């Protein structure tokens, strides 16, 4: 019998694409619920779920509602939540002492969630920006962000979070020496098991805009964060930051933002082989949601495709505001 074509083809890539069954057999990357960390915003009050205008579908929760949200996430199989505080302007100072107040909103949320859902890992944010009247991640003196004094403050903040029961500390401040200083303090205080996921390669990015609204820091921020966050042009520098943070005692590392930095994620995983995470940040989420709400893209499909891309790039997990929505689809 003559073939309908003029030549014999031995290699037909389309053979393994012909049905979902065969596609699933040859699939190289999978996204699962256990890859997801859900960032949540907490605020004062009782029984409050307040929408964040620039992040459709994202809420600021009072502690009681945050507990309910964490319970819901645990029921979906999400292994971890990450707490970010919305701090009232009256509590913000130049010295940022609210950051290490054991009773601040973030530490109260950690305790409440650990009590209600002990199996859930609770991650924190360590940076001074939610508590700083200047809106910066570090203490500002004479117009400069002072490194070493900030590290002393960050260590106090880390210790208060460990004391409150946090499982994963997330230093997002980009000061030099903070991982080592925190690790030493944790070891000497008997918190040997508290893990650190360092925001090692955090870039000075415009993709954080909606987050700064969510935590109420946009109004306060004067200038930009380029003297401590990384230049988006650099990846060798990111490798040096990862090596340094691992050396100083980080257990897991993060690249942030996510989607525009997948080359960095890939390099981190292939060069270090350590637990590697990416943060699909507020601006990435807002862009997808805005286009979806306009009917220009299929938001749900893009959500799943974007999350899978992080896994393909080598990430072990993703911090994403989509965690509950993706978890629901994955378990459907
Ligand atoms: C605080 C912090 C930021 C984010 C996480 N921790 C903002 C910033 O560095 O300005 C951004 C998260 C997001 O955009 O979703 N240091």
Boltz pocket constraint, residues with backbone or C-beta under 6 A from the ligand:
constraints:
  - pocket:
      binder: B
      contacts: [[A, 125], [A, 126], [A, 127], [A, 129], [A, 137], [A, 172], [A, 173], [A, 207], [A, 208], [A, 209], [A, 210], [A, 211], [A, 212], [A, 225], [A, 280], [A, 281], [A, 282], [A, 283]]
      max_distance: 6.0
